[in-house]
């Protein structure tokens, strides 16, 4: 008997490697989602090609076509809602979203960030981790709130910072982990196993063991 698949829309801006990990997991029937569309603010994003190869519908909503961030987000909401998703995932979407957008998808908007949040929110996380001299670095999947990279964490993965690492080497090691934990977090959501309690994420009613 086939499982009900959660309708999902993904937002990207670039190469879409995390998107590919989600597509692959859904294709292996390990992830009970139906990727209804992939949207990008960048017309030339390589991730759009990944989606089309997988037979997934794509849309471009170019932020340059709008006078304000609010207008762009309103247009984006209009397109997303046309696909009636149960979950919206940011997979390398490089636009800061307005509070109105985030609140519209409260509890069903997910992002992956290349650091062990709350450490190193924002950009250039790998170089900042190296500059800070940390011994561990990693990635976090979290629910999105209006506070940048401040939403409750669902799952984290850690990697050691090795002697001689540069930002590219560290980023590559973290990316391998990203490709594992993002589909896992989405699967938990699709299976109805996640809830938010007092800014904590609960998995099966208990704080996630992967959460700091």
Secondary structure, 3 states (H helix, E strand, C coil): CCCCCEEEEEEECCCCHHHHHHHHHHHCCCCCEEEEEEEECCCCCHHHHHHHHCCCCEEECCHHHCCCHHHHHHHHHHHHHCCCCCEEEECCCCCCCCHHHHHHCCCCEEEEECCCCCCCCCCCHHHHHHHHCCCEEEEEEEECCCCCCCCCEEEEEEEECCCCCCHHHHHHHHHHHHHHHHHHHHHHHHCCCEEEECCEEEECCEECCCCC
